[in-house]
């Protein structure tokens, strides 16, 4: 069975993340969405982020969602995967992701990194921008699923 890990903070998950996950499940038998508990300060708790992602993908037997606080390579090993999926939106993402991939290879040469690009419809979306737009009362309905939109509105005390 081919299994991959798509890891990130997902604070919050966006349609860009979902697009990358949907691309990954076309390639792999199983995709484990690894929700990082660290190192960033997040708007949503780990449990909130996991709950939203599980709700979005409920009923899809190819997807598992798990939190982790270890090194990524240790998490990948713990779920018996050999591939890390990383989403790339722009050249600036590639520079950072390339460094991470090389470091992960140094830590465990058995784990490969596969870069996937989201559809051009989602390439501009980032969790940071979504939070900023939501905090200012902007329309994020085309950027995140409804469950995420509602959660952001609640966090920022915005009435529907």
Buried (B, 14 or more C-beta within 10 A) or exposed (E): EEBBBBBBBBBBBBBBBBBBBBBBBEEBEBBBBBBBBEEEEBBBEBEBBBBBBBEBBEEEEBBBBBBBEBEBBEBBBBBEBBBBBBBBBEEEBBEEBBEEBEEBBEEBEEBBBBBBBBEEEBBEBBBEBBBEBBEEEEEBEEBBBEBBBBBBBEBEEBEE
